[in-house]
Amino acid sequence: MSDTIQFDDFTKVDLRIGTILEVNDFPEARNPAYQLTIDFGDLGVKKTSAQITTLYTKETLLNRQIVAVVNFPRKQIAKFMSDCLVVGAVDGKDVILLNPESKVPNGTAVS
């Protein structure tokens, strides 16, 4: 288990629901990854990379809703700028994406 945090620390993390609009290969990444373009409704469209190629194909990711942290600073990964961080459960080298059980509006806050 990680260090204990205060509730105020958790409230600083902005988790939102988004829908994946575009999935591209990311051959420049150190580990196999995709480049994702995600619609977060009123928050706009954001891009990120994700090392999720072992369990997901580009076709199964398209139009899928996911959970992401949207208030990290932009981060450069190779020649790509990442705007958010998709979250998932890590099982060894596999990442299982977290997603809402039912479709919700893009940009919906997760609490």
Gaussian input, Z-matrix of N, CA and C with variables (Angstrom, degrees):
# hf/3-21g

backbone

0 1
 N
 C     1     B1
 C     2     B2     1     A1
 N     3     B3     2     A2     1     D1
 C     4     B4     3     A3     2     D2
 C     5     B5     4     A4     3     D3
 N     6     B6     5     A5     4     D4
 C     7     B7     6     A6     5     D5
 C     8     B8     7     A7     6     D6
 N     9     B9     8     A8     7     D7
 C    10    B10     9     A9     8     D8
 C    11    B11    10    A10     9     D9
 N    12    B12    11    A11    10    D10
 C    13    B13    12    A12    11    D11
 C    14    B14    13    A13    12    D12
 N    15    B15    14    A14    13    D13
 C    16    B16    15    A15    14    D14
 C    17    B17    16    A16    15    D15
 N    18    B18    17    A17    16    D16
 C    19    B19    18    A18    17    D17
 C    20    B20    19    A19    18    D18
 N    21    B21    20    A20    19    D19
 C    22    B22    21    A21    20    D20
 C    23    B23    22    A22    21    D21
 N    24    B24    23    A23    22    D22
 C    25    B25    24    A24    23    D23
 C    26    B26    25    A25    24    D24
 N    27    B27    26    A26    25    D25
 C    28    B28    27    A27    26    D26
 C    29    B29    28    A28    27    D27
 N    30    B30    29    A29    28    D28
 C    31    B31    30    A30    29    D29
 C    32    B32    31    A31    30    D30
 N    33    B33    32    A32    31    D31
 C    34    B34    33    A33    32    D32
 C    35    B35    34    A34    33    D33
 N    36    B36    35    A35    34    D34
 C    37    B37    36    A36    35    D35
 C    38    B38    37    A37    36    D36
 N    39    B39    38    A38    37    D37
 C    40    B40    39    A39    38    D38
 C    41    B41    40    A40    39    D39
 N    42    B42    41    A41    40    D40
 C    43    B43    42    A42    41    D41
 C    44    B44    43    A43    42    D42
 N    45    B45    44    A44    43    D43
 C    46    B46    45    A45    44    D44
 C    47    B47    46    A46    45    D45
 N    48    B48    47    A47    46    D46
 C    49    B49    48    A48    47    D47
 C    50    B50    49    A49    48    D48
 N    51    B51    50    A50    49    D49
 C    52    B52    51    A51    50    D50
 C    53    B53    52    A52    51    D51
 N    54    B54    53    A53    52    D52
 C    55    B55    54    A54    53    D53
 C    56    B56    55    A55    54    D54
 N    57    B57    56    A56    55    D55
 C    58    B58    57    A57    56    D56
 C    59    B59    58    A58    57    D57
 N    60    B60    59    A59    58    D58
 C    61    B61    60    A60    59    D59
 C    62    B62    61    A61    60    D60
 N    63    B63    62    A62    61    D61
 C    64    B64    63    A63    62    D62
 C    65    B65    64    A64    63    D63
 N    66    B66    65    A65    64    D64
 C    67    B67    66    A66    65    D65
 C    68    B68    67    A67    66    D66
 N    69    B69    68    A68    67    D67
 C    70    B70    69    A69    68    D68
 C    71    B71    70    A70    69    D69
 N    72    B72    71    A71    70    D70
 C    73    B73    72    A72    71    D71
 C    74    B74    73    A73    72    D72
 N    75    B75    74    A74    73    D73
 C    76    B76    75    A75    74    D74
 C    77    B77    76    A76    75    D75
 N    78    B78    77    A77    76    D76
 C    79    B79    78    A78    77    D77
 C    80    B80    79    A79    78    D78
 N    81    B81    80    A80    79    D79
 C    82    B82    81    A81    80    D80
 C    83    B83    82    A82    81    D81
 N    84    B84    83    A83    82    D82
 C    85    B85    84    A84    83    D83
 C    86    B86    85    A85    84    D84
 N    87    B87    86    A86    85    D85
 C    88    B88    87    A87    86    D86
 C    89    B89    88    A88    87    D87
 N    90    B90    89    A89    88    D88
 C    91    B91    90    A90    89    D89
 C    92    B92    91    A91    90    D90
 N    93    B93    92    A92    91    D91
 C    94    B94    93    A93    92    D92
 C    95    B95    94    A94    93    D93
 N    96    B96    95    A95    94    D94
 C    97    B97    96    A96    95    D95
 C    98    B98    97    A97    96    D96
 N    99    B99    98    A98    97    D97
 C   100   B100    99    A99    98    D98
 C   101   B101   100   A100    99    D99
 N   102   B102   101   A101   100   D100
 C   103   B103   102   A102   101   D101
 C   104   B104   103   A103   102   D102
 N   105   B105   104   A104   103   D103
 C   106   B106   105   A105   104   D104
 C   107   B107   106   A106   105   D105
 N   108   B108   107   A107   106   D106
 C   109   B109   108   A108   107   D107
 C   110   B110   109   A109   108   D108
 N   111   B111   110   A110   109   D109
 C   112   B112   111   A111   110   D110
 C   113   B113   112   A112   111   D111
 N   114   B114   113   A113   112   D112
 C   115   B115   114   A114   113   D113
 C   116   B116   115   A115   114   D114
 N   117   B117   116   A116   115   D115
 C   118   B118   117   A117   116   D116
 C   119   B119   118   A118   117   D117
 N   120   B120   119   A119   118   D118
 C   121   B121   120   A120   119   D119
 C   122   B122   121   A121   120   D120
 N   123   B123   122   A122   121   D121
 C   124   B124   123   A123   122   D122
 C   125   B125   124   A124   123   D123
 N   126   B126   125   A125   124   D124
 C   127   B127   126   A126   125   D125
 C   128   B128   127   A127   126   D126
 N   129   B129   128   A128   127   D127
 C   130   B130   129   A129   128   D128
 C   131   B131   130   A130   129   D129
 N   132   B132   131   A131   130   D130
 C   133   B133   132   A132   131   D131
 C   134   B134   133   A133   132   D132
 N   135   B135   134   A134   133   D133
 C   136   B136   135   A135   134   D134
 C   137   B137   136   A136   135   D135
 N   138   B138   137   A137   136   D136
 C   139   B139   138   A138   137   D137
 C   140   B140   139   A139   138   D138
 N   141   B141   140   A140   139   D139
 C   142   B142   141   A141   140   D140
 C   143   B143   142   A142   141   D141
 N   144   B144   143   A143   142   D142
 C   145   B145   144   A144   143   D143
 C   146   B146   145   A145   144   D144
 N   147   B147   146   A146   145   D145
 C   148   B148   147   A147   146   D146
 C   149   B149   148   A148   147   D147
 N   150   B150   149   A149   148   D148
 C   151   B151   150   A150   149   D149
 C   152   B152   151   A151   150   D150
 N   153   B153   152   A152   151   D151
 C   154   B154   153   A153   152   D152
 C   155   B155   154   A154   153   D153
 N   156   B156   155   A155   154   D154
 C   157   B157   156   A156   155   D155
 C   158   B158   157   A157   156   D156
 N   159   B159   158   A158   157   D157
 C   160   B160   159   A159   158   D158
 C   161   B161   160   A160   159   D159
 N   162   B162   161   A161   160   D160
 C   163   B163   162   A162   161   D161
 C   164   B164   163   A163   162   D162
 N   165   B165   164   A164   163   D163
 C   166   B166   165   A165   164   D164
 C   167   B167   166   A166   165   D165
 N   168   B168   167   A167   166   D166
 C   169   B169   168   A168   167   D167
 C   170   B170   169   A169   168   D168
 N   171   B171   170   A170   169   D169
 C   172   B172   171   A171   170   D170
 C   173   B173   172   A172   171   D171
 N   174   B174   173   A173   172   D172
 C   175   B175   174   A174   173   D173
 C   176   B176   175   A175   174   D174
 N   177   B177   176   A176   175   D175
 C   178   B178   177   A177   176   D176
 C   179   B179   178   A178   177   D177
 N   180   B180   179   A179   178   D178
 C   181   B181   180   A180   179   D179
 C   182   B182   181   A181   180   D180
 N   183   B183   182   A182   181   D181
 C   184   B184   183   A183   182   D182
 C   185   B185   184   A184   183   D183
 N   186   B186   185   A185   184   D184
 C   187   B187   186   A186   185   D185
 C   188   B188   187   A187   186   D186
 N   189   B189   188   A188   187   D187
 C   190   B190   189   A189   188   D188
 C   191   B191   190   A190   189   D189
 N   192   B192   191   A191   190   D190
 C   193   B193   192   A192   191   D191
 C   194   B194   193   A193   192   D192
 N   195   B195   194   A194   193   D193
 C   196   B196   195   A195   194   D194
 C   197   B197   196   A196   195   D195
 N   198   B198   197   A197   196   D196
 C   199   B199   198   A198   197   D197
 C   200   B200   199   A199   198   D198
 N   201   B201   200   A200   199   D199
 C   202   B202   201   A201   200   D200
 C   203   B203   202   A202   201   D201
 N   204   B204   203   A203   202   D202
 C   205   B205   204   A204   203   D203
 C   206   B206   205   A205   204   D204
 N   207   B207   206   A206   205   D205
 C   208   B208   207   A207   206   D206
 C   209   B209   208   A208   207   D207
 N   210   B210   209   A209   208   D208
 C   211   B211   210   A210   209   D209
 C   212   B212   211   A211   210   D210
 N   213   B213   212   A212   211   D211
 C   214   B214   213   A213   212   D212
 C   215   B215   214   A214   213   D213
 N   216   B216   215   A215   214   D214
 C   217   B217   216   A216   215   D215
 C   218   B218   217   A217   216   D216
 N   219   B219   218   A218   217   D217
 C   220   B220   219   A219   218   D218
 C   221   B221   220   A220   219   D219
 N   222   B222   221   A221   220   D220
 C   223   B223   222   A222   221   D221
 C   224   B224   223   A223   222   D222
 N   225   B225   224   A224   223   D223
 C   226   B226   225   A225   224   D224
 C   227   B227   226   A226   225   D225
 N   228   B228   227   A227   226   D226
 C   229   B229   228   A228   227   D227
 C   230   B230   229   A229   228   D228
 N   231   B231   230   A230   229   D229
 C   232   B232   231   A231   230   D230
 C   233   B233   232   A232   231   D231
 N   234   B234   233   A233   232   D232
 C   235   B235   234   A234   233   D233
 C   236   B236   235   A235   234   D234
 N   237   B237   236   A236   235   D235
 C   238   B238   237   A237   236   D236
 C   239   B239   238   A238   237   D237
 N   240   B240   239   A239   238   D238
 C   241   B241   240   A240   239   D239
 C   242   B242   241   A241   240   D240
 N   243   B243   242   A242   241   D241
 C   244   B244   243   A243   242   D242
 C   245   B245   244   A244   243   D243
 N   246   B246   245   A245   244   D244
 C   247   B247   246   A246   245   D245
 C   248   B248   247   A247   246   D246
 N   249   B249   248   A248   247   D247
 C   250   B250   249   A249   248   D248
 C   251   B251   250   A250   249   D249
 N   252   B252   251   A251   250   D250
 C   253   B253   252   A252   251   D251
 C   254   B254   253   A253   252   D252
 N   255   B255   254   A254   253   D253
 C   256   B256   255   A255   254   D254
 C   257   B257   256   A256   255   D255
 N   258   B258   257   A257   256   D256
 C   259   B259   258   A258   257   D257
 C   260   B260   259   A259   258   D258
 N   261   B261   260   A260   259   D259
 C   262   B262   261   A261   260   D260
 C   263   B263   262   A262   261   D261
 N   264   B264   263   A263   262   D262
 C   265   B265   264   A264   263   D263
 C   266   B266   265   A265   264   D264
 N   267   B267   266   A266   265   D265
 C   268   B268   267   A267   266   D266
 C   269   B269   268   A268   267   D267
 N   270   B270   269   A269   268   D268
 C   271   B271   270   A270   269   D269
 C   272   B272   271   A271   270   D270
 N   273   B273   272   A272   271   D271
 C   274   B274   273   A273   272   D272
 C   275   B275   274   A274   273   D273
 N   276   B276   275   A275   274   D274
 C   277   B277   276   A276   275   D275
 C   278   B278   277   A277   276   D276
 N   279   B279   278   A278   277   D277
 C   280   B280   279   A279   278   D278
 C   281   B281   280   A280   279   D279
 N   282   B282   281   A281   280   D280
 C   283   B283   282   A282   281   D281
 C   284   B284   283   A283   282   D282
 N   285   B285   284   A284   283   D283
 C   286   B286   285   A285   284   D284
 C   287   B287   286   A286   285   D285
 N   288   B288   287   A287   286   D286
 C   289   B289   288   A288   287   D287
 C   290   B290   289   A289   288   D288
 N   291   B291   290   A290   289   D289
 C   292   B292   291   A291   290   D290
 C   293   B293   292   A292   291   D291
 N   294   B294   293   A293   292   D292
 C   295   B295   294   A294   293   D293
 C   296   B296   295   A295   294   D294
 N   297   B297   296   A296   295   D295
 C   298   B298   297   A297   296   D296
 C   299   B299   298   A298   297   D297
 N   300   B300   299   A299   298   D298
 C   301   B301   300   A300   299   D299
 C   302   B302   301   A301   300   D300
 N   303   B303   302   A302   301   D301
 C   304   B304   303   A303   302   D302
 C   305   B305   304   A304   303   D303
 N   306   B306   305   A305   304   D304
 C   307   B307   306   A306   305   D305
 C   308   B308   307   A307   306   D306
 N   309   B309   308   A308   307   D307
 C   310   B310   309   A309   308   D308
 C   311   B311   310   A310   309   D309
 N   312   B312   311   A311   310   D310
 C   313   B313   312   A312   311   D311
 C   314   B314   313   A313   312   D312
 N   315   B315   314   A314   313   D313
 C   316   B316   315   A315   314   D314
 C   317   B317   316   A316   315   D315
 N   318   B318   317   A317   316   D316
 C   319   B319   318   A318   317   D317
 C   320   B320   319   A319   318   D318
 N   321   B321   320   A320   319   D319
 C   322   B322   321   A321   320   D320
 C   323   B323   322   A322   321   D321
 N   324   B324   323   A323   322   D322
 C   325   B325   324   A324   323   D323
 C   326   B326   325   A325   324   D324
 N   327   B327   326   A326   325   D325
 C   328   B328   327   A327   326   D326
 C   329   B329   328   A328   327   D327
 N   330   B330   329   A329   328   D328
 C   331   B331   330   A330   329   D329
 C   332   B332   331   A331   330   D330

   B1=1.4530
   B2=1.5223
   B3=1.3062
   B4=1.4629
   B5=1.5215
   B6=1.3295
   B7=1.4617
   B8=1.5171
   B9=1.3160
   B10=1.4603
   B11=1.5267
   B12=1.3231
   B13=1.4627
   B14=1.5217
   B15=1.3005
   B16=1.4535
   B17=1.5300
   B18=1.3264
   B19=1.4605
   B20=1.5235
   B21=1.3275
   B22=1.4673
   B23=1.5263
   B24=1.3594
   B25=1.4665
   B26=1.5212
   B27=1.3284
   B28=1.4633
   B29=1.5249
   B30=1.3141
   B31=1.4694
   B32=1.5218
   B33=1.3350
   B34=1.4591
   B35=1.5253
   B36=1.3294
   B37=1.4673
   B38=1.5268
   B39=1.3223
   B40=1.4657
   B41=1.5237
   B42=1.3350
   B43=1.4674
   B44=1.5177
   B45=1.3249
   B46=1.4676
   B47=1.5205
   B48=1.3264
   B49=1.4613
   B50=1.5232
   B51=1.3214
   B52=1.4549
   B53=1.5159
   B54=1.3235
   B55=1.4554
   B56=1.5208
   B57=1.3225
   B58=1.4592
   B59=1.5282
   B60=1.3328
   B61=1.4634
   B62=1.5254
   B63=1.3300
   B64=1.4645
   B65=1.5262
   B66=1.3282
   B67=1.4631
   B68=1.5232
   B69=1.3461
   B70=1.4615
   B71=1.5179
   B72=1.3188
   B73=1.4549
   B74=1.5205
   B75=1.3294
   B76=1.4623
   B77=1.5339
   B78=1.3367
   B79=1.4658
   B80=1.5308
   B81=1.3305
   B82=1.4644
   B83=1.5327
   B84=1.3164
   B85=1.4668
   B86=1.5268
   B87=1.3238
   B88=1.4772
   B89=1.5208
   B90=1.3327
   B91=1.4681
   B92=1.5224
   B93=1.3297
   B94=1.4716
   B95=1.5318
   B96=1.3200
   B97=1.4628
   B98=1.5220
   B99=1.3369
   B100=1.4540
   B101=1.5256
   B102=1.3218
   B103=1.4554
   B104=1.5226
   B105=1.3288
   B106=1.4580
   B107=1.5218
   B108=1.3259
   B109=1.4526
   B110=1.5231
   B111=1.3445
   B112=1.4636
   B113=1.5239
   B114=1.3354
   B115=1.4672
   B116=1.5251
   B117=1.3464
   B118=1.4627
   B119=1.5285
   B120=1.3024
   B121=1.4663
   B122=1.5074
   B123=1.3377
   B124=1.4655
   B125=1.5270
   B126=1.3281
   B127=1.4723
   B128=1.5285
   B129=1.3201
   B130=1.4513
   B131=1.5149
   B132=1.3133
   B133=1.4665
   B134=1.5254
   B135=1.3227
   B136=1.4602
   B137=1.5235
   B138=1.3348
   B139=1.4653
   B140=1.5179
   B141=1.3187
   B142=1.4547
   B143=1.5136
   B144=1.3156
   B145=1.4613
   B146=1.5191
   B147=1.3123
   B148=1.4626
   B149=1.5229
   B150=1.3192
   B151=1.4650
   B152=1.5289
   B153=1.3168
   B154=1.4703
   B155=1.5299
   B156=1.3276
   B157=1.4685
   B158=1.5250
   B159=1.3366
   B160=1.4762
   B161=1.5230
   B162=1.3255
   B163=1.4678
   B164=1.5230
   B165=1.3474
   B166=1.4637
   B167=1.5196
   B168=1.3267
   B169=1.4593
   B170=1.5286
   B171=1.3096
   B172=1.4620
   B173=1.5318
   B174=1.3138
   B175=1.4748
   B176=1.5288
   B177=1.3448
   B178=1.4661
   B179=1.5288
   B180=1.3300
   B181=1.4593
   B182=1.5221
   B183=1.3143
   B184=1.4555
   B185=1.5206
   B186=1.3260
   B187=1.4657
   B188=1.5280
   B189=1.3248
   B190=1.4583
   B191=1.5277
   B192=1.3362
   B193=1.4542
   B194=1.5276
   B195=1.3375
   B196=1.4617
   B197=1.5306
   B198=1.3299
   B199=1.4625
   B200=1.5237
   B201=1.3374
   B202=1.4625
   B203=1.5239
   B204=1.3276
   B205=1.4604
   B206=1.5223
   B207=1.3293
   B208=1.4691
   B209=1.5251
   B210=1.3366
   B211=1.4620
   B212=1.5256
   B213=1.3350
   B214=1.4587
   B215=1.5216
   B216=1.3422
   B217=1.4693
   B218=1.5238
   B219=1.3228
   B220=1.4710
   B221=1.5228
   B222=1.3326
   B223=1.4674
   B224=1.5170
   B225=1.3256
   B226=1.4614
   B227=1.5192
   B228=1.3263
   B229=1.4556
   B230=1.5204
   B231=1.3358
   B232=1.4692
   B233=1.5327
   B234=1.3410
   B235=1.4732
   B236=1.5261
   B237=1.3226
   B238=1.4596
   B239=1.5282
   B240=1.3422
   B241=1.4650
   B242=1.5233
   B243=1.3233
   B244=1.4540
   B245=1.5256
   B246=1.3517
   B247=1.4642
   B248=1.5208
   B249=1.3225
   B250=1.4545
   B251=1.5304
   B252=1.3273
   B253=1.4562
   B254=1.5204
   B255=1.3219
   B256=1.4582
   B257=1.5222
   B258=1.3234
   B259=1.4594
   B260=1.5247
   B261=1.3189
   B262=1.4513
   B263=1.5092
   B264=1.3079
   B265=1.4580
   B266=1.5200
   B267=1.3298
   B268=1.4555
   B269=1.5238
   B270=1.3427
   B271=1.4638
   B272=1.5250
   B273=1.3328
   B274=1.4630
   B275=1.5154
   B276=1.3393
   B277=1.4661
   B278=1.5250
   B279=1.3162
   B280=1.4575
   B281=1.5232
   B282=1.3423
   B283=1.4596
   B284=1.5253
   B285=1.3326
   B286=1.4584
   B287=1.5275
   B288=1.3152
   B289=1.4621
   B290=1.5216
   B291=1.3275
   B292=1.4543
   B293=1.5164
   B294=1.3187
   B295=1.4568
   B296=1.5261
   B297=1.3364
   B298=1.4697
   B299=1.5191
   B300=1.3225
   B301=1.4662
   B302=1.5259
   B303=1.3179
   B304=1.4657
   B305=1.5195
   B306=1.3309
   B307=1.4624
   B308=1.5262
   B309=1.3459
   B310=1.4717
   B311=1.5296
   B312=1.3329
   B313=1.4611
   B314=1.5236
   B315=1.3344
   B316=1.4651
   B317=1.5161
   B318=1.3319
   B319=1.4530
   B320=1.5253
   B321=1.3239
   B322=1.4573
   B323=1.5162
   B324=1.3325
   B325=1.4659
   B326=1.5366
   B327=1.3249
   B328=1.4641
   B329=1.5219
   B330=1.3270
   B331=1.4684
   B332=1.5053
   A1=109.07
   A2=115.90
   A3=122.47
   A4=110.74
   A5=115.22
   A6=120.27
   A7=110.39
   A8=115.71
   A9=121.44
   A10=109.24
   A11=116.25
   A12=121.37
   A13=108.75
   A14=115.60
   A15=121.41
   A16=109.02
   A17=116.67
   A18=120.50
   A19=110.99
   A20=117.47
   A21=121.17
   A22=111.21
   A23=117.50
   A24=120.44
   A25=110.38
   A26=116.38
   A27=120.68
   A28=111.33
   A29=117.11
   A30=119.38
   A31=112.60
   A32=117.79
   A33=121.24
   A34=112.35
   A35=117.18
   A36=121.37
   A37=108.27
   A38=116.46
   A39=121.94
   A40=109.02
   A41=115.78
   A42=122.59
   A43=108.55
   A44=116.29
   A45=121.14
   A46=110.75
   A47=114.58
   A48=122.14
   A49=108.33
   A50=115.57
   A51=120.75
   A52=110.22
   A53=116.67
   A54=122.70
   A55=109.17
   A56=115.73
   A57=121.12
   A58=109.25
   A59=115.68
   A60=122.16
   A61=112.75
   A62=116.17
   A63=120.58
   A64=108.93
   A65=116.19
   A66=122.77
   A67=108.03
   A68=115.68
   A69=120.79
   A70=110.00
   A71=116.12
   A72=120.41
   A73=108.92
   A74=116.59
   A75=122.00
   A76=108.26
   A77=116.72
   A78=120.55
   A79=113.63
   A80=119.20
   A81=121.30
   A82=112.78
   A83=118.40
   A84=121.82
   A85=110.63
   A86=116.11
   A87=120.96
   A88=111.88
   A89=115.65
   A90=122.15
   A91=107.98
   A92=117.75
   A93=119.60
   A94=111.43
   A95=115.42
   A96=120.55
   A97=110.12
   A98=113.96
   A99=121.87
   A100=108.48
   A101=116.33
   A102=122.84
   A103=106.51
   A104=116.52
   A105=121.65
   A106=110.46
   A107=116.44
   A108=123.20
   A109=105.55
   A110=116.78
   A111=121.80
   A112=109.94
   A113=116.24
   A114=123.05
   A115=109.08
   A116=116.15
   A117=121.70
   A118=111.20
   A119=117.52
   A120=121.79
   A121=112.02
   A122=117.00
   A123=122.08
   A124=112.75
   A125=117.99
   A126=121.49
   A127=111.46
   A128=116.48
   A129=120.76
   A130=113.94
   A131=114.84
   A132=122.56
   A133=107.80
   A134=115.80
   A135=121.37
   A136=109.31
   A137=115.00
   A138=120.83
   A139=109.48
   A140=115.30
   A141=121.52
   A142=109.23
   A143=115.19
   A144=119.40
   A145=106.63
   A146=116.04
   A147=120.28
   A148=110.05
   A149=115.25
   A150=121.94
   A151=108.64
   A152=114.73
   A153=121.12
   A154=111.42
   A155=115.77
   A156=119.99
   A157=113.22
   A158=119.13
   A159=119.39
   A160=112.32
   A161=117.56
   A162=120.22
   A163=114.59
   A164=116.54
   A165=119.60
   A166=110.97
   A167=115.33
   A168=120.71
   A169=107.71
   A170=116.03
   A171=119.56
   A172=110.29
   A173=116.06
   A174=120.39
   A175=111.53
   A176=118.40
   A177=119.94
   A178=112.13
   A179=117.29
   A180=120.58
   A181=112.66
   A182=117.05
   A183=121.48
   A184=110.84
   A185=117.17
   A186=125.60
   A187=113.89
   A188=117.71
   A189=122.61
   A190=109.33
   A191=116.57
   A192=119.94
   A193=109.07
   A194=114.82
   A195=121.44
   A196=108.91
   A197=114.95
   A198=122.37
   A199=107.34
   A200=116.89
   A201=120.44
   A202=110.76
   A203=114.99
   A204=121.79
   A205=106.22
   A206=116.60
   A207=119.60
   A208=113.78
   A209=118.20
   A210=118.30
   A211=113.90
   A212=117.11
   A213=120.62
   A214=108.95
   A215=118.01
   A216=118.28
   A217=109.67
   A218=116.24
   A219=120.63
   A220=108.93
   A221=115.61
   A222=120.82
   A223=109.06
   A224=115.52
   A225=119.53
   A226=109.78
   A227=115.58
   A228=123.20
   A229=105.66
   A230=116.17
   A231=121.83
   A232=106.91
   A233=118.26
   A234=121.08
   A235=111.84
   A236=116.89
   A237=123.43
   A238=109.59
   A239=116.98
   A240=121.47
   A241=109.75
   A242=115.71
   A243=122.60
   A244=109.41
   A245=116.54
   A246=123.05
   A247=113.81
   A248=118.21
   A249=121.37
   A250=109.07
   A251=116.99
   A252=121.85
   A253=109.54
   A254=117.13
   A255=122.05
   A256=107.93
   A257=117.64
   A258=120.35
   A259=111.16
   A260=114.37
   A261=120.65
   A262=110.65
   A263=115.57
   A264=122.25
   A265=107.87
   A266=116.75
   A267=121.24
   A268=108.97
   A269=114.45
   A270=122.16
   A271=107.23
   A272=116.62
   A273=119.82
   A274=109.09
   A275=116.74
   A276=120.98
   A277=111.99
   A278=117.01
   A279=121.27
   A280=110.79
   A281=115.50
   A282=121.89
   A283=107.11
   A284=115.60
   A285=121.68
   A286=106.72
   A287=117.10
   A288=122.14
   A289=111.49
   A290=115.34
   A291=121.62
   A292=107.90
   A293=116.45
   A294=120.22
   A295=109.89
   A296=116.94
   A297=119.46
   A298=110.41
   A299=114.99
   A300=120.87
   A301=111.39
   A302=116.42
   A303=122.55
   A304=108.26
   A305=116.51
   A306=121.09
   A307=109.32
   A308=114.37
   A309=121.37
   A310=107.64
   A311=117.47
   A312=119.23
   A313=111.30
   A314=115.85
   A315=120.99
   A316=109.17
   A317=116.11
   A318=121.70
   A319=113.06
   A320=118.25
   A321=121.20
   A322=109.57
   A323=116.33
   A324=121.60
   A325=109.96
   A326=115.16
   A327=122.53
   A328=106.41
   A329=116.69
   A330=119.10
   A331=111.32
   D1=145.93
   D2=179.18
   D3=-76.40
   D4=174.99
   D5=175.83
   D6=-60.25
   D7=148.17
   D8=176.34
   D9=-69.11
   D10=137.05
   D11=176.38
   D12=-117.73
   D13=165.21
   D14=176.10
   D15=-88.88
   D16=156.25
   D17=179.33
   D18=-57.14
   D19=-36.87
   D20=178.39
   D21=-59.57
   D22=-34.32
   D23=176.97
   D24=-63.32
   D25=-43.62
   D26=-179.62
   D27=-64.04
   D28=-39.47
   D29=-176.59
   D30=-66.89
   D31=-14.97
   D32=177.01
   D33=-76.12
   D34=-19.50
   D35=-178.96
   D36=-83.37
   D37=119.57
   D38=-178.39
   D39=-97.57
   D40=96.78
   D41=178.03
   D42=-94.38
   D43=129.18
   D44=-178.19
   D45=-135.01
   D46=158.60
   D47=174.99
   D48=-91.98
   D49=135.60
   D50=176.09
   D51=-140.68
   D52=162.23
   D53=177.91
   D54=-112.85
   D55=130.22
   D56=-179.46
   D57=-73.04
   D58=120.76
   D59=-178.71
   D60=-96.10
   D61=-30.93
   D62=-173.91
   D63=-148.33
   D64=141.31
   D65=177.99
   D66=-132.77
   D67=126.15
   D68=178.70
   D69=-130.02
   D70=151.24
   D71=173.14
   D72=-64.10
   D73=153.85
   D74=-179.74
   D75=-131.90
   D76=73.89
   D77=-174.58
   D78=-65.92
   D79=-19.94
   D80=-179.46
   D81=-78.84
   D82=-13.92
   D83=-179.37
   D84=-67.20
   D85=148.41
   D86=178.82
   D87=-61.21
   D88=-43.00
   D89=178.04
   D90=-114.13
   D91=152.99
   D92=-179.09
   D93=-52.14
   D94=130.03
   D95=-176.44
   D96=-153.73
   D97=164.56
   D98=172.08
   D99=-113.61
   D100=153.67
   D101=166.64
   D102=-96.77
   D103=127.19
   D104=-177.51
   D105=-115.05
   D106=140.78
   D107=170.34
   D108=-112.81
   D109=123.87
   D110=-169.53
   D111=-126.67
   D112=133.62
   D113=177.61
   D114=-91.59
   D115=119.49
   D116=177.49
   D117=-110.45
   D118=33.83
   D119=176.26
   D120=60.51
   D121=-125.66
   D122=-177.31
   D123=-62.64
   D124=-20.14
   D125=178.75
   D126=-79.31
   D127=-11.79
   D128=178.45
   D129=95.35
   D130=-171.12
   D131=-179.11
   D132=-100.51
   D133=131.51
   D134=-179.35
   D135=-125.48
   D136=157.15
   D137=179.62
   D138=-118.06
   D139=151.07
   D140=175.86
   D141=-156.79
   D142=168.66
   D143=171.03
   D144=-115.77
   D145=152.16
   D146=-178.07
   D147=-146.73
   D148=133.63
   D149=178.33
   D150=-88.24
   D151=73.91
   D152=-174.73
   D153=-127.69
   D154=25.78
   D155=-173.31
   D156=-77.70
   D157=-15.68
   D158=-177.47
   D159=-75.88
   D160=-31.58
   D161=-176.75
   D162=-109.49
   D163=-14.76
   D164=-173.59
   D165=-127.56
   D166=139.46
   D167=171.51
   D168=-97.75
   D169=165.72
   D170=177.62
   D171=-58.96
   D172=-38.20
   D173=-177.85
   D174=-67.11
   D175=-38.40
   D176=-178.32
   D177=-76.28
   D178=-18.20
   D179=179.07
   D180=-85.77
   D181=-29.83
   D182=-176.91
   D183=-59.21
   D184=129.53
   D185=179.21
   D186=69.42
   D187=12.01
   D188=178.21
   D189=-85.32
   D190=138.44
   D191=174.74
   D192=-85.66
   D193=141.61
   D194=-177.98
   D195=-136.86
   D196=171.32
   D197=173.62
   D198=-109.03
   D199=136.79
   D200=179.36
   D201=-145.49
   D202=151.99
   D203=170.25
   D204=-84.19
   D205=123.65
   D206=-174.47
   D207=-109.37
   D208=1.62
   D209=-177.35
   D210=-116.38
   D211=26.09
   D212=168.25
   D213=-79.71
   D214=154.00
   D215=172.20
   D216=-68.09
   D217=155.06
   D218=177.90
   D219=-58.87
   D220=144.56
   D221=-179.18
   D222=-133.04
   D223=133.40
   D224=178.16
   D225=-86.47
   D226=128.42
   D227=176.41
   D228=-124.73
   D229=109.37
   D230=-170.78
   D231=56.82
   D232=-126.27
   D233=179.43
   D234=-98.64
   D235=20.11
   D236=-173.44
   D237=-117.25
   D238=137.25
   D239=176.62
   D240=-100.63
   D241=123.22
   D242=-179.79
   D243=-96.99
   D244=131.50
   D245=-177.28
   D246=-102.69
   D247=-12.57
   D248=-175.04
   D249=-156.45
   D250=175.55
   D251=179.54
   D252=-129.98
   D253=113.75
   D254=175.95
   D255=-71.45
   D256=137.19
   D257=-177.46
   D258=-109.03
   D259=150.49
   D260=179.83
   D261=-162.50
   D262=170.15
   D263=175.96
   D264=-87.11
   D265=132.73
   D266=-177.60
   D267=-99.77
   D268=123.10
   D269=179.20
   D270=-124.22
   D271=90.98
   D272=-174.18
   D273=69.78
   D274=-119.23
   D275=177.07
   D276=-96.20
   D277=-5.61
   D278=-179.19
   D279=-89.46
   D280=142.19
   D281=174.43
   D282=-117.17
   D283=122.53
   D284=178.05
   D285=-100.96
   D286=114.79
   D287=-175.65
   D288=-64.06
   D289=142.27
   D290=172.84
   D291=-89.30
   D292=140.36
   D293=-178.84
   D294=-154.54
   D295=156.84
   D296=178.11
   D297=-68.51
   D298=149.19
   D299=179.20
   D300=-67.61
   D301=-34.42
   D302=177.77
   D303=-124.14
   D304=156.86
   D305=178.95
   D306=-64.93
   D307=134.09
   D308=177.69
   D309=-130.66
   D310=163.69
   D311=178.80
   D312=-62.40
   D313=140.12
   D314=175.35
   D315=-59.17
   D316=137.77
   D317=-178.84
   D318=94.30
   D319=-5.47
   D320=178.24
   D321=-58.88
   D322=133.24
   D323=-179.91
   D324=-75.46
   D325=145.46
   D326=175.24
   D327=-106.91
   D328=128.38
   D329=179.36
   D330=-135.14

